[in-house]
């Protein structure tokens, strides 16, 4: 089963998580939406990184600006790759019945936190 082929019957929360099937469907959709957003951003960022400017028209300030924008895009793309990995792990937890609890403590992750960060693997307290 692939992440995009998951059905509502294959979305599983950890038994200790306090998530309904409706919550799981909503959180799964949030993960799908975020993944699509990151994929669209990746295309734009890659274009920014590889954009070639006509050196004969660009002065030193413009050239410096283009280099800075390309560097910014590279950093953002790297961060997005990390987030894509977190989203992939969340899909796997949804399919294996491990979703909704901290991977560190096993405590249930509050629904409000999961709605904000459906890929999160930790409770807020775990990060302190």
N, C-alpha and C positions, 0 to 999 in steps of 0.2 A: 504494500500500500504506500502510495506517495502522499506527501503533505497536501497536495492539491486535490487528491481523490478522497480525503477523509469525509465520512458522512456523519450525521448526528449520532448514529448508533455506535460509531467507533471513537467518539470523543469520551475519554475517561478521566475522571478526577481521582486523585488519591482518596482512599476511604476516609481519611481524617480531614480532608478539605470539606468546607461547607459550601459546595457549589452545586447548583441545580443543573439539569440538562440545558435549560434555557440560558443560564449563565455561561456554560461551556460553549454553546453555539455562538453567543455574543462575543466571547473572548476569542474563539477561533476566527471569527470574521474580522476582529480587530487585528489579529496577527496577519491574516491574509492582506488586509488593507495596508498595513505598515510595510509588509514585504513588497507589495506593488509600488508603494510610494518610494521605497529605497531603490527598487530596480529602475524606476523612471529617473530618479536623481542620479543614479550611476551613469546613465547615458549622457546626461547634461554635464556631469563632472568630468567624465572622460573626454568630452569634446573641449571643455575648458582647459584641461591639461595638455591636450595635443594641438590646441589652436595655434596656428602659425600666423604671425603678423608680418606684414611687409616691412622688412627692416629698413628699407629706404624711406618709408614714410614715418616710422616711429622714431621719435627723439629719445634721448636717454631716460627721461622721466616716464614716457609711455612704455618703453621697454621694461623698465623697473616695475611698473604697475602690472604689466602682463605676466612677468615672472612671479610677482607676489600673488596674483590671482591663481596662477597655476599651482603654486605651492599650497595655497589655501584649499584648492580643490583636491589636491593629493591627500592632505590631512583629513578632509571631510570624507573622501572615498575610503580611506583606511578605517575611519570610525564607523562608517556605514557597513563595511565588511564585517567588523566585529559584531555589530548589531544584527546583521543577517545571520551570523552564527548563533547568536542567542535565540533568535526567532526559530531557527531550525531545531535547536534543542527543545524549545517549548513545544513545537509540533510533535517531536518524539515523545515528550512527557505526556502530551494529550493522548497519544495513541497507546502508550504503555500503562496508563493508569497511575502515573506519578505526578501529574499536574496539580498545582494548587497548594503544595507544601514546600517549605524551605528545604533545599538540598543539604543545608548545614545542620539544622536542628530537627527537621521533620514537623515543625509547627505549621499549622494552616496559615497561608498568606491571606490577609484580608481581601475581600472582593474589591473594595475601593482601590487598593494598591494594584490589583490585577487589572482593573479597568484602565488605570493610568499607564501601567507597564505590563501588558499581558505576557511578555517574555521573561519577566523577572523570576529568578530562582531563589530569592531570599525575602524574608520579612525585613521590615525596616530595622528592627532591633538587631538583626544579625550583622548589619553593616556598621553599627556603632562601636 
